[in-house]
């Protein structure tokens, strides 16, 4: 390259330096002798390299199923957590932080992609890689990588396989160790000495491995059963192979211990670029096994049971308080065995696992404090959701009450950040991604070149620097959702027609169930959510205000109702409006087209029709169907989620020629088609069958 060409390149380089806070490089006079110019270039590059090495590192610790016990809240047993307390002393504790979906898979996906479950329609345990929005969004980890960070991971960060998601990955997050019967392919077996838990239970109780608990010194002995080909086995297994246990002091390491030690080793390395380390600790996820010495920290006779009220469930929403829900059934499974004190023993096991997790956090903090990165490392600590430990006679996550939605969230090591401070601003896990972006100078709109979705959270940095008076740009409430259809059991899931939602403000919680049931709690006077005030007229204004905020966060903006027949142009005979529904009769060639035209849009509608009836959803050309549904039974993807004779929720998204369809919040098709017209109406057309096609709750918005 000639001197003048190099000079032009350096000018571009200097303009970039100016954007990153080095204006003196930009002000360098380039009218110098070529021999001197090389010295200036080397000096400038040296400055920027020094700047790159000074960018903060990040250690992100996420714990599975950990509730707010590290905050030592009233109404729960006390578990000392000295290492988590170290983090509190060094940073800001968010005392009103919440998950956006209190289930592992949707919570973690929402957090690492910065999008609400109601935006992506992933509310349950579906694989996020199969989700049409997530799979084309830029994850937090990819945004870090694009921002020049080395990205490391260990344990459970995403739900499911972590393969290929990190530059370097440590250890898988196995929630074992496990008992074994000597031959079964099912590596997740319950403890054979606790099979009595299922006496008298319905045959459909599944996930039996989740219900067991106890110290690792209770070595499982699976009896031989030659008649059924079971040889029997004594001992534990982990990672698919025997796991050695002689005593607490003479045993193989557990998955979290491996992950914490690997994290410490990564922190201690000499890195040539800033690093982001994500450590997923699998405890306190069930089964609640831990070394015996952690159980010994909490003698049974010293454990105080959670504060409860005998009338607590008398006034809850029928949908949210349905006692066939998994959490209620798990609680009953323990307390029905009178004389065994099983609930107290289960609680002891949860407390032991919290204490065990705290020690792993200590291993990681010790590594940070003894490393060259000590003064240049930001630490995040949180959980994917909370967990009931008997409150409301519930023993699980997956509710919209405080024990399930509230998570610990502590951020320390931020330059200029407060220390030993708390913030009671309602925030949620969706705010973590934007916080990373602001702290580390990452791309704040990472999906601009992919699917166009903007991150839906808000940066916590103003609250980290000024917890009491920082300017918060986010909503006044934090929103949480859970699936609303057939979530009685862990395994029964046939689609989410209408999820349930809840918002938590500084004082109030308001929940809206899919059937219209409501709950309103005043945390100032009722911190345990015992008295539902939703039907008390004295609080109608409070309830209406919170409901408006919930609906705004649930639905987003720009939606236009299509519930009235006046918003459609009927084509053909037999189209009518009655009882809040629009009906398309069984006349041939019947079609509805919107009176207005739309370009890039999302369209949602509830549809109910009898077997063998089909409809088409079209746009732009108006009557030509772009989506035919349900397709013939040979194309089974839609038939597995569409239910004839019931209401089914359709979501149809068109953007830049791409057509995406969800039925009952299950992603069923994704196609790219060339179109001619730039805009046009949305249409619903009968394609065959008998009986009315009934539609309701139709709405549309342009993107």
C-alpha positions as CSV (number, residue, x, y, z in Angstrom):
1,X,0.0,0.0,0.0
2,X,1.3,3.5,-0.8
3,X,1.8,6.0,1.9
4,X,-1.2,8.0,0.8
5,X,-3.4,4.9,0.7
6,X,-2.3,3.9,4.2
7,X,-2.9,7.5,5.3
8,X,-6.5,7.2,4.0
9,X,-7.0,3.9,5.9
10,X,-5.6,5.5,9.1
11,X,-8.1,8.3,8.8
12,X,-10.9,5.8,8.8
13,X,-9.3,4.1,11.8
14,X,-8.9,7.4,13.6
15,X,-12.6,8.3,13.1
16,X,-13.5,5.0,14.8
17,X,-11.1,5.8,17.6
18,X,-12.9,9.1,18.1
19,X,-16.2,7.2,18.6
20,X,-14.6,5.1,21.3
21,X,-13.4,8.1,23.3
22,X,-9.9,8.7,21.9
23,X,-10.3,12.0,20.1
24,X,-6.6,12.8,20.3
25,X,-5.9,10.0,17.8
26,X,-8.4,11.7,15.4
27,X,-6.7,15.0,15.9
28,X,-3.3,13.7,14.9
29,X,-2.0,15.7,11.9
30,X,-1.3,13.4,9.1
31,X,0.8,15.9,7.2
32,X,3.9,14.4,8.5
33,X,6.9,12.7,7.1
34,X,6.3,9.0,6.2
35,X,9.0,7.9,8.6
36,X,7.3,9.7,11.5
37,X,3.9,8.5,10.4
38,X,4.7,4.8,11.2
39,X,5.6,5.8,14.8
40,X,2.3,7.6,15.2
41,X,0.3,4.6,13.9
42,X,2.1,2.2,16.2
43,X,1.4,4.5,19.2
44,X,-2.3,4.8,18.2
45,X,-2.7,1.1,17.8
46,X,-0.9,0.5,21.2
47,X,-3.4,2.9,22.9
48,X,-6.4,1.1,21.4
49,X,-5.0,-2.4,22.2
50,X,-4.6,-1.2,25.8
51,X,-8.2,0.0,25.7
52,X,-9.4,-3.3,24.5
53,X,-7.6,-5.2,27.3
54,X,-9.2,-2.8,29.8
55,X,-12.7,-3.6,28.7
56,X,-14.4,-5.3,31.6
57,X,-14.8,-9.0,31.9
58,X,-18.0,-10.6,33.0
59,X,-18.8,-13.6,35.2
60,X,-22.5,-14.5,35.0
61,X,-23.8,-17.1,37.5
62,X,-27.3,-18.5,37.1
63,X,-28.7,-21.1,39.5
64,X,-31.4,-23.5,38.7
65,X,-34.7,-23.3,40.6
66,X,-33.3,-21.0,43.3
67,X,-35.9,-18.9,45.1
68,X,-35.3,-15.8,47.3
69,X,-33.8,-17.7,50.3
70,X,-30.5,-15.9,49.8
71,X,-32.4,-12.7,50.8
72,X,-33.4,-14.3,54.1
73,X,-37.0,-13.2,53.6
74,X,-39.7,-13.4,56.3
75,X,-41.8,-16.5,56.2
76,X,-39.1,-18.9,55.0
77,X,-36.5,-20.9,56.9
78,X,-33.2,-19.1,57.4
79,X,-30.3,-20.4,55.2
80,X,-27.0,-18.6,55.7
81,X,-25.3,-17.7,52.4
82,X,-22.0,-16.0,53.3
83,X,-20.6,-16.1,49.7
84,X,-23.7,-14.6,48.1
85,X,-23.6,-12.1,50.9
86,X,-20.1,-11.1,49.7
87,X,-21.7,-10.2,46.4
88,X,-24.4,-8.2,48.0
89,X,-21.7,-6.2,49.9
90,X,-19.9,-5.4,46.7
91,X,-22.8,-4.4,44.4
92,X,-26.5,-3.8,44.1
93,X,-29.2,-6.2,45.1
94,X,-32.5,-6.0,43.2
95,X,-35.0,-7.0,45.8
96,X,-38.0,-6.9,43.4
97,X,-36.6,-8.9,40.4
98,X,-38.8,-11.5,38.6
99,X,-38.7,-14.1,36.0
100,X,-40.7,-13.6,32.8
101,X,-41.8,-17.3,32.8
102,X,-41.3,-19.4,35.9
103,X,-40.2,-22.5,33.9
104,X,-36.6,-23.3,33.0
105,X,-36.8,-23.5,29.2
106,X,-38.8,-20.3,28.4
107,X,-37.2,-18.3,31.1
108,X,-33.7,-18.9,29.9
109,X,-34.6,-18.4,26.3
110,X,-36.3,-15.1,27.0
111,X,-33.3,-13.9,29.1
112,X,-30.5,-14.8,26.6
113,X,-32.5,-13.4,23.6
114,X,-34.1,-10.4,25.3
115,X,-37.6,-11.1,24.0
116,X,-40.8,-11.8,26.0
117,X,-42.5,-15.2,25.9
118,X,-45.6,-13.5,24.5
119,X,-43.5,-12.2,21.6
120,X,-42.0,-15.5,20.6
121,X,-44.9,-17.8,21.7
122,X,-42.5,-20.0,23.7
123,X,-44.1,-20.6,27.0
124,X,-43.2,-24.2,27.8
125,X,-40.5,-26.7,27.3
126,X,-40.2,-26.6,23.5
127,X,-36.7,-26.4,22.0
128,X,-35.9,-22.8,21.5
129,X,-33.9,-23.8,18.3
130,X,-37.2,-24.8,16.7
131,X,-38.8,-21.4,17.4
132,X,-39.1,-19.2,14.3
133,X,-38.2,-16.0,16.1
134,X,-35.4,-17.2,18.5
135,X,-33.5,-19.1,15.8
136,X,-33.0,-16.0,13.8
137,X,-32.3,-13.7,16.7
138,X,-28.9,-12.8,18.0
139,X,-28.3,-14.2,21.4
140,X,-26.5,-12.4,24.2
141,X,-23.6,-14.8,23.7
142,X,-23.4,-14.0,19.9
143,X,-23.6,-10.3,20.6
144,X,-20.7,-10.6,23.1
145,X,-18.7,-12.6,20.5
146,X,-19.4,-9.9,17.8
147,X,-18.3,-7.3,20.4
148,X,-14.8,-8.9,20.7
149,X,-15.4,-11.1,23.7
150,X,-14.3,-14.6,24.3
151,X,-17.4,-16.4,25.5
152,X,-17.1,-19.4,27.9
153,X,-19.8,-21.6,29.4
154,X,-20.3,-24.4,31.8
155,X,-23.3,-26.2,33.2
156,X,-26.9,-25.2,32.3
157,X,-27.2,-21.9,30.6
158,X,-29.8,-22.7,27.9
159,X,-32.3,-25.4,28.5
160,X,-31.2,-28.4,26.4
161,X,-27.9,-28.9,24.5
162,X,-25.2,-26.3,24.9
163,X,-23.2,-27.6,21.9
164,X,-21.7,-24.9,19.7
165,X,-23.0,-22.0,21.7
166,X,-19.8,-21.0,23.4
167,X,-16.1,-20.6,22.3
168,X,-15.2,-23.1,25.0
169,X,-17.5,-25.2,27.1
170,X,-16.7,-26.9,30.4
171,X,-19.0,-29.5,31.9
172,X,-22.6,-30.5,31.2
173,X,-25.2,-29.7,33.9
174,X,-26.3,-33.2,35.0
175,X,-28.8,-32.9,37.8
176,X,-27.8,-36.3,39.2
177,X,-26.2,-38.4,40.6
178,X,-28.8,-41.1,40.0
179,X,-29.8,-44.5,41.3
180,X,-29.7,-47.3,38.7
181,X,-31.4,-50.7,38.3
182,X,-28.4,-52.2,36.4
183,X,-30.0,-52.3,33.0
184,X,-32.5,-49.5,32.3
185,X,-31.8,-47.1,29.5
186,X,-33.7,-44.5,31.7
187,X,-30.8,-42.9,33.6
188,X,-33.3,-40.7,35.6
189,X,-34.7,-43.2,38.1
190,X,-36.2,-42.3,41.5
191,X,-34.5,-43.4,44.7
192,X,-35.6,-47.0,45.3
193,X,-35.9,-46.4,49.0
194,X,-38.5,-43.6,48.4
195,X,-40.8,-45.4,46.0
196,X,-43.4,-45.4,48.8
197,X,-44.1,-41.7,47.8
198,X,-46.2,-43.0,44.9
199,X,-48.4,-45.3,47.0
200,X,-52.0,-44.3,46.2
201,X,-51.0,-41.8,43.5
202,X,-52.6,-41.7,40.1
203,X,-50.9,-43.8,37.4
204,X,-50.2,-40.6,35.4
205,X,-47.8,-39.1,38.0
206,X,-44.6,-38.8,36.0
207,X,-41.1,-37.4,36.5
208,X,-40.8,-39.5,39.6
209,X,-37.1,-38.6,39.8
210,X,-38.1,-35.0,40.6
211,X,-39.8,-35.9,43.9
212,X,-36.9,-37.7,45.7
213,X,-34.4,-36.1,48.0
214,X,-31.8,-36.9,50.7
215,X,-28.1,-36.9,51.5
216,X,-25.7,-38.7,49.2
217,X,-24.8,-41.0,52.1
218,X,-28.2,-42.7,51.5
219,X,-26.7,-44.9,48.8
220,X,-29.4,-46.4,46.6
221,X,-29.8,-50.1,46.6
222,X,-31.9,-51.3,43.6
223,X,-33.0,-54.8,44.2
224,X,-32.6,-57.5,41.6
225,X,-35.7,-58.6,39.7
226,X,-34.6,-61.6,37.5
227,X,-38.1,-62.2,36.3
228,X,-38.1,-58.8,34.6
229,X,-34.5,-58.8,33.6
230,X,-33.4,-56.4,36.2
231,X,-30.0,-57.3,37.7
232,X,-30.1,-54.7,40.4
233,X,-27.4,-52.2,41.3
234,X,-25.9,-50.6,44.4
235,X,-24.5,-47.1,44.2
236,X,-24.8,-43.9,42.2
237,X,-24.3,-43.0,38.5
238,X,-23.4,-39.6,37.0
239,X,-22.8,-38.6,33.4
240,X,-23.8,-42.1,32.4
241,X,-21.1,-44.0,34.4
242,X,-20.6,-45.1,38.0
243,X,-20.1,-42.2,40.5
244,X,-17.9,-43.1,43.4
245,X,-19.0,-42.3,46.9
246,X,-17.4,-43.6,50.1
247,X,-18.0,-40.5,52.3
248,X,-18.4,-36.8,51.9
249,X,-14.6,-36.5,52.0
250,X,-13.9,-39.4,49.7
251,X,-16.1,-39.2,46.6
252,X,-16.1,-38.1,43.0
253,X,-17.0,-34.4,42.4
254,X,-20.6,-33.4,41.6
255,X,-21.4,-31.5,38.3
256,X,-21.6,-28.1,40.0
257,X,-18.3,-28.7,41.7
258,X,-16.7,-29.5,38.4
259,X,-18.3,-26.4,36.9
260,X,-17.2,-24.1,39.7
261,X,-13.6,-25.4,39.5
262,X,-13.5,-25.1,35.7
263,X,-14.9,-21.5,36.0
264,X,-12.1,-20.7,38.5
265,X,-9.5,-22.0,36.1
266,X,-10.9,-19.9,33.2
267,X,-10.9,-16.8,35.4
268,X,-7.2,-17.4,36.4
269,X,-6.0,-17.6,32.8
270,X,-4.1,-14.9,31.0
271,X,-6.6,-13.8,28.3
272,X,-5.7,-11.9,25.1
273,X,-9.1,-10.3,25.0
274,X,-11.9,-9.6,27.4
275,X,-13.9,-12.7,28.4
276,X,-17.5,-13.4,29.4
277,X,-17.9,-16.5,31.5
278,X,-21.4,-18.1,32.0
279,X,-21.6,-20.6,34.9
280,X,-24.9,-22.5,35.3
281,X,-25.2,-24.2,38.7
282,X,-27.7,-27.1,38.5
283,X,-28.7,-27.2,42.1
284,X,-31.3,-26.3,43.5
285,X,-33.0,-28.3,40.7
286,X,-34.6,-31.5,41.9
287,X,-33.8,-34.3,42.8
288,X,-32.5,-32.6,46.0
289,X,-29.4,-34.7,46.6
290,X,-26.3,-33.1,48.3
291,X,-23.4,-34.2,50.5
292,X,-24.5,-35.1,54.1
293,X,-22.6,-32.4,55.7
294,X,-24.9,-29.8,54.1
295,X,-27.9,-31.6,55.7
296,X,-26.1,-31.5,59.0
297,X,-26.1,-27.7,58.9
298,X,-29.9,-27.8,59.3
299,X,-31.0,-30.2,62.0
300,X,-34.6,-31.2,61.5
301,X,-35.8,-29.9,64.9
302,X,-34.4,-26.5,64.1
303,X,-36.2,-26.0,60.8
304,X,-39.2,-23.6,60.9
305,X,-41.8,-24.4,58.3
306,X,-42.9,-21.6,55.9
307,X,-45.6,-19.2,57.1
308,X,-49.0,-20.3,55.8
309,X,-52.7,-19.4,56.3
310,X,-55.4,-22.0,56.4
311,X,-57.7,-19.9,54.3
312,X,-55.1,-18.8,51.8
313,X,-56.6,-20.7,48.8
314,X,-60.2,-19.8,49.5
315,X,-60.2,-16.7,47.3
316,X,-57.7,-17.4,44.5
317,X,-58.5,-17.6,40.8
318,X,-60.0,-21.0,39.9
319,X,-57.5,-21.4,37.1
320,X,-54.5,-20.5,39.1
321,X,-55.6,-22.4,42.2
322,X,-56.7,-25.6,40.4
323,X,-55.5,-28.3,42.9
324,X,-54.8,-30.7,40.0
325,X,-51.8,-28.5,39.1
326,X,-48.4,-30.2,39.5
327,X,-47.2,-28.1,42.4
328,X,-50.3,-28.8,44.5
329,X,-50.0,-32.6,43.8
330,X,-46.3,-32.6,44.8
331,X,-47.1,-31.0,48.1
332,X,-49.9,-33.5,48.9
333,X,-47.6,-36.3,48.0
334,X,-45.4,-35.4,50.9
335,X,-47.9,-34.3,53.6
336,X,-50.2,-37.3,53.2
337,X,-47.6,-39.6,54.7
338,X,-48.3,-38.8,58.3
339,X,-45.7,-39.6,60.9
340,X,-42.8,-39.4,58.4
341,X,-42.3,-35.7,58.6
342,X,-41.5,-35.8,54.9
343,X,-42.2,-32.2,54.2
344,X,-39.7,-31.0,56.8
345,X,-37.2,-33.5,55.4
346,X,-37.8,-32.2,51.9
347,X,-37.3,-28.6,53.1
348,X,-34.1,-29.6,54.8
349,X,-32.9,-31.0,51.5
350,X,-33.8,-27.8,49.6
351,X,-31.9,-25.8,52.3
352,X,-28.9,-28.1,52.0
353,X,-28.8,-27.5,48.3
354,X,-29.0,-23.8,48.7
355,X,-26.0,-24.0,51.1
356,X,-24.2,-26.2,48.6
357,X,-24.7,-23.7,45.8
358,X,-23.4,-20.9,48.0
359,X,-20.1,-22.8,48.5
360,X,-19.8,-23.1,44.7
361,X,-20.3,-19.4,44.3
362,X,-17.5,-19.0,46.9
363,X,-15.2,-21.0,44.7
364,X,-15.9,-18.6,41.8
365,X,-15.6,-15.4,43.8
366,X,-12.3,-16.6,45.4
367,X,-10.9,-17.1,41.8
368,X,-12.0,-13.6,40.8
369,X,-10.5,-12.0,43.9
370,X,-7.2,-13.7,43.5
371,X,-6.9,-13.1,39.7
372,X,-5.3,-10.3,37.7
373,X,-8.9,-9.5,36.6
374,X,-10.1,-8.7,40.1
375,X,-10.7,-5.0,39.6
376,X,-12.0,-5.4,36.0
377,X,-14.7,-8.0,36.3
378,X,-18.4,-7.5,36.6
379,X,-20.4,-10.3,38.3
380,X,-24.0,-11.1,37.8
381,X,-25.8,-13.5,40.1
382,X,-29.4,-14.7,39.5
383,X,-31.8,-17.7,39.0
384,X,-34.1,-18.7,36.2
385,X,-37.1,-18.5,38.5
386,X,-38.3,-19.0,42.0
387,X,-39.7,-22.1,43.7
388,X,-42.5,-22.7,46.2
389,X,-41.4,-24.4,49.4
390,X,-44.9,-25.0,50.7
391,X,-46.4,-21.6,50.5
392,X,-50.0,-21.9,49.3
393,X,-49.6,-25.7,49.7
394,X,-47.5,-25.7,46.5
395,X,-44.2,-27.3,45.9
396,X,-42.9,-26.3,42.5
397,X,-42.2,-23.4,40.2
398,X,-44.8,-22.6,37.5
399,X,-47.1,-20.3,39.4
400,X,-47.8,-16.6,39.3
401,X,-47.4,-16.1,43.0
402,X,-44.4,-14.4,44.6
403,X,-42.4,-17.5,45.6
404,X,-42.3,-18.7,42.0
405,X,-41.8,-15.4,40.2
406,X,-39.3,-13.7,42.4
407,X,-35.6,-14.3,41.7
408,X,-32.3,-13.1,43.4
409,X,-30.5,-10.6,41.2
410,X,-27.2,-9.1,42.3
411,X,-24.8,-7.2,40.1
412,X,-21.3,-6.2,41.4
413,X,-18.1,-4.8,40.1
414,X,-19.6,-2.1,37.8
415,X,-17.3,1.0,37.6
416,X,-19.1,3.7,39.4
417,X,-21.7,1.3,40.7
418,X,-23.1,1.4,44.2
419,X,-21.9,-1.1,46.8
420,X,-24.0,-2.8,49.5
421,X,-27.1,-1.1,48.1
422,X,-30.6,-2.3,47.2
423,X,-33.2,-1.3,44.6
424,X,-36.9,-2.1,44.9
425,X,-37.7,-1.1,41.3
426,X,-39.6,-4.0,39.7
427,X,-37.3,-5.5,37.0
428,X,-37.1,-8.8,35.3
429,X,-34.6,-11.2,33.6
430,X,-35.4,-9.7,30.2
431,X,-33.4,-6.6,31.4
432,X,-30.1,-8.5,31.6
433,X,-29.3,-8.4,27.9
434,X,-29.7,-4.6,27.6
435,X,-27.6,-4.2,30.7
436,X,-24.8,-6.2,29.2
437,X,-25.0,-4.0,26.1
438,X,-24.7,-0.7,28.0
439,X,-22.0,-1.9,30.4
440,X,-19.8,-3.5,27.7
441,X,-20.5,-1.2,24.7
442,X,-22.2,-3.9,22.7
443,X,-24.7,-3.5,19.8
444,X,-28.0,-2.3,21.4
445,X,-30.1,-3.5,18.4
446,X,-28.5,-6.9,17.5
447,X,-31.4,-8.1,15.4
448,X,-31.5,-5.2,13.1
449,X,-30.0,-7.2,10.2
450,X,-31.8,-10.5,11.0
451,X,-35.5,-10.6,12.0
452,X,-35.8,-6.9,13.0
453,X,-37.0,-7.6,16.6
454,X,-35.9,-5.0,19.1
455,X,-34.8,-6.1,22.6
456,X,-37.7,-5.7,24.9
457,X,-35.9,-5.2,28.2
458,X,-34.3,-2.1,29.6
459,X,-30.8,-1.4,31.0
460,X,-30.3,-1.6,34.7
461,X,-27.2,0.6,34.6
462,X,-28.9,3.7,36.0
463,X,-30.2,1.7,39.0
464,X,-26.8,0.1,39.5
465,X,-25.2,3.5,39.7
466,X,-28.0,5.2,41.7
467,X,-30.3,2.5,43.2
468,X,-32.7,5.0,44.8
469,X,-32.9,7.8,42.2
470,X,-31.6,6.4,39.0
471,X,-33.7,7.1,35.9
472,X,-35.4,3.9,35.0
473,X,-36.6,3.8,31.4
474,X,-38.6,0.6,31.8
475,X,-42.2,-0.1,32.8
476,X,-43.5,0.4,36.4
477,X,-44.2,-3.3,36.7
478,X,-42.5,-6.6,35.9
479,X,-44.5,-9.1,33.9
480,X,-44.6,-12.9,34.2
481,X,-46.5,-15.5,32.2
482,X,-47.3,-19.2,32.5
483,X,-49.0,-21.5,30.0
484,X,-52.7,-21.6,30.3
485,X,-53.9,-24.8,28.7
486,X,-53.5,-28.4,30.0
487,X,-50.6,-27.7,32.3
488,X,-52.1,-29.8,35.1
489,X,-49.2,-32.2,34.8
490,X,-45.6,-31.7,34.0
491,X,-45.8,-33.8,30.8
492,X,-49.3,-33.0,29.6
493,X,-49.0,-30.1,27.1
494,X,-51.1,-29.7,24.0
495,X,-50.5,-26.0,23.2
496,X,-51.1,-22.8,25.0
497,X,-54.4,-21.2,23.8
498,X,-54.4,-18.4,26.4
499,X,-51.5,-18.0,28.8
500,X,-52.0,-16.5,32.3
501,X,-50.2,-13.3,33.2
502,X,-49.2,-11.3,36.3
503,X,-47.6,-8.0,36.9
504,X,-45.7,-7.0,40.0
505,X,-45.2,-3.3,41.0
506,X,-43.5,-1.8,44.0
507,X,-46.6,-2.4,46.2
508,X,-49.1,-4.5,44.2
509,X,-49.4,-7.7,42.3
510,X,-52.2,-8.2,39.8
511,X,-52.8,-11.5,37.9
512,X,-55.2,-12.1,35.0
513,X,-56.0,-15.8,34.2
514,X,-56.9,-16.9,30.7
515,X,-60.5,-17.4,31.8
516,X,-60.8,-13.9,33.1
517,X,-60.1,-14.7,36.8
518,X,-58.2,-12.0,38.7
519,X,-56.1,-11.7,41.7
520,X,-54.9,-8.5,43.4
521,X,-52.5,-8.5,46.4
522,X,-51.2,-5.6,48.5
523,X,-47.6,-6.4,49.4
524,X,-47.5,-3.5,51.9
525,X,-50.1,-5.1,54.1
526,X,-50.1,-8.7,52.8
527,X,-46.5,-9.8,51.9
528,X,-47.5,-13.5,51.7
529,X,-50.4,-12.9,49.2
530,X,-53.1,-14.4,51.4
531,X,-56.0,-12.0,50.7
532,X,-57.1,-11.5,47.1
533,X,-58.6,-8.0,46.8
534,X,-59.6,-8.3,43.1
535,X,-63.3,-8.3,43.9
536,X,-63.2,-5.6,46.5
537,X,-64.6,-2.4,45.0
538,X,-62.4,-0.2,47.2
539,X,-59.5,-1.3,45.0
540,X,-61.1,-1.0,41.6
541,X,-59.0,1.9,40.5
542,X,-55.8,0.2,41.5
543,X,-56.9,-3.0,39.7
544,X,-57.9,-1.1,36.5
545,X,-54.5,0.7,36.4
546,X,-52.5,-2.5,36.8
547,X,-54.7,-4.4,34.3
548,X,-54.0,-1.7,31.7
549,X,-50.3,-2.1,32.3
550,X,-50.5,-5.8,32.0
551,X,-52.4,-5.7,28.8
552,X,-50.0,-3.2,27.3
553,X,-47.0,-5.4,28.2
554,X,-48.8,-8.6,27.1
555,X,-50.1,-7.4,23.8
556,X,-47.6,-4.8,22.7
557,X,-48.8,-1.8,20.8
558,X,-50.4,-0.9,17.4
559,X,-53.0,-3.7,17.5
560,X,-56.2,-3.0,15.6
561,X,-59.3,-5.0,16.5
562,X,-61.1,-7.0,13.8
563,X,-63.8,-8.4,16.1
564,X,-66.7,-6.6,14.5
565,X,-68.0,-7.7,11.1
566,X,-67.9,-4.0,10.2
567,X,-64.1,-4.3,9.8
568,X,-64.5,-6.9,7.2
569,X,-65.9,-7.1,3.6
570,X,-67.9,-10.3,3.5
571,X,-67.8,-12.3,0.2
572,X,-70.5,-14.9,-0.5
573,X,-73.5,-15.9,1.5
574,X,-73.8,-17.3,4.9
575,X,-71.5,-14.9,6.8
576,X,-73.0,-13.5,10.0
577,X,-72.2,-12.0,13.4
578,X,-73.7,-13.3,16.6
579,X,-72.8,-13.5,20.3
580,X,-69.4,-11.8,19.8
581,X,-68.4,-14.2,17.0
582,X,-68.2,-14.0,13.2
583,X,-69.4,-17.1,11.5
584,X,-68.6,-18.3,8.0
585,X,-71.4,-20.7,6.9
586,X,-70.9,-23.8,4.8
587,X,-71.7,-22.0,1.6
588,X,-69.0,-22.5,-1.1
589,X,-66.7,-19.7,-1.9
590,X,-67.4,-17.8,1.4
591,X,-64.6,-15.4,2.2
592,X,-63.9,-12.6,4.6
593,X,-61.5,-9.8,3.6
594,X,-60.5,-6.9,5.8
595,X,-61.8,-3.5,4.8
596,X,-58.3,-2.1,5.2
597,X,-55.1,-3.2,3.5
598,X,-51.9,-4.1,5.3
599,X,-48.2,-4.5,4.4
600,X,-45.9,-6.3,6.8
601,X,-48.2,-7.5,9.6
602,X,-49.1,-9.9,12.4
603,X,-52.6,-11.3,12.4
604,X,-54.2,-13.3,15.3
605,X,-57.6,-15.0,15.5
606,X,-59.4,-17.7,17.4
607,X,-61.0,-20.4,15.2
608,X,-63.4,-23.2,16.0
609,X,-64.7,-25.6,13.4
610,X,-65.7,-29.2,13.1
611,X,-63.7,-32.2,11.8
612,X,-62.7,-32.2,8.1
613,X,-63.4,-28.4,7.7
614,X,-60.5,-26.4,6.3
615,X,-59.8,-22.7,6.0
616,X,-57.3,-20.5,4.2
617,X,-55.7,-17.4,5.4
618,X,-54.6,-15.0,2.7
619,X,-53.2,-11.5,2.2
620,X,-52.5,-8.9,-0.5
621,X,-54.3,-10.7,-3.3
622,X,-57.2,-10.9,-0.8
623,X,-59.0,-14.2,-1.6
624,X,-56.1,-16.4,-2.6
625,X,-55.1,-18.5,0.5
626,X,-51.5,-18.3,1.6
627,X,-52.0,-20.6,4.5
628,X,-54.3,-23.6,4.3
629,X,-55.1,-25.1,7.7
630,X,-55.3,-27.6,9.0
631,X,-53.5,-29.3,6.1
632,X,-54.4,-32.9,5.1
633,X,-53.7,-35.4,7.9
634,X,-50.7,-36.8,6.1
635,X,-49.0,-33.5,6.9
636,X,-49.3,-34.1,10.6
637,X,-47.5,-31.1,12.0
638,X,-50.6,-29.0,12.2
639,X,-52.9,-31.9,13.2
640,X,-50.8,-32.5,16.3
641,X,-51.7,-29.1,17.7
642,X,-55.1,-28.2,16.0
643,X,-58.2,-29.5,17.9
644,X,-61.4,-29.8,16.0
645,X,-64.4,-28.8,18.0
646,X,-62.4,-26.5,20.3
647,X,-61.1,-23.0,20.0
648,X,-57.7,-22.7,18.4
649,X,-55.4,-19.7,18.4
650,X,-53.8,-18.7,15.1
651,X,-50.9,-16.3,14.7
652,X,-49.9,-15.4,11.2
653,X,-46.8,-13.2,10.6
654,X,-45.8,-11.8,7.2
655,X,-42.6,-9.9,6.8
656,X,-40.5,-9.3,3.7
657,X,-42.2,-12.2,1.9
658,X,-41.8,-14.6,4.8
659,X,-44.8,-16.4,6.1
660,X,-44.8,-17.8,9.7
661,X,-47.7,-19.6,11.3
662,X,-48.3,-20.6,14.9
663,X,-51.3,-22.7,16.0
664,X,-52.0,-22.7,19.7
665,X,-48.6,-21.1,20.2
666,X,-46.9,-24.0,18.5
667,X,-44.7,-23.1,15.5
668,X,-46.0,-25.1,12.5
669,X,-44.8,-23.5,9.3
670,X,-42.2,-21.1,7.9
671,X,-42.0,-20.3,4.2
672,X,-40.6,-17.6,2.0
673,X,-42.8,-16.7,-1.0
674,X,-42.4,-14.1,-3.7
675,X,-45.2,-11.5,-3.8
676,X,-46.2,-8.9,-6.3
677,X,-48.5,-6.5,-4.5
678,X,-46.9,-4.3,-1.8
679,X,-50.0,-4.4,0.3
680,X,-53.5,-5.7,0.5
681,X,-56.3,-7.1,2.7
682,X,-56.1,-10.1,5.0
683,X,-58.6,-12.8,4.3
684,X,-60.2,-15.9,5.7
685,X,-61.7,-18.3,3.3
686,X,-63.6,-21.6,3.6
687,X,-61.9,-24.3,1.7
688,X,-64.2,-27.2,2.4
689,X,-66.1,-29.2,5.0
690,X,-69.4,-28.8,6.7
691,X,-70.6,-26.6,9.6
692,X,-69.8,-23.0,10.5
693,X,-66.3,-21.7,10.8
694,X,-66.5,-19.5,14.0
695,X,-63.9,-16.8,14.6
696,X,-63.4,-14.4,17.5
697,X,-60.7,-12.1,19.0
698,X,-59.3,-11.2,15.6
699,X,-56.8,-8.5,15.5
700,X,-53.9,-7.2,13.3
701,X,-51.0,-4.9,13.5
702,X,-48.5,-3.6,11.0
703,X,-44.8,-4.3,11.8
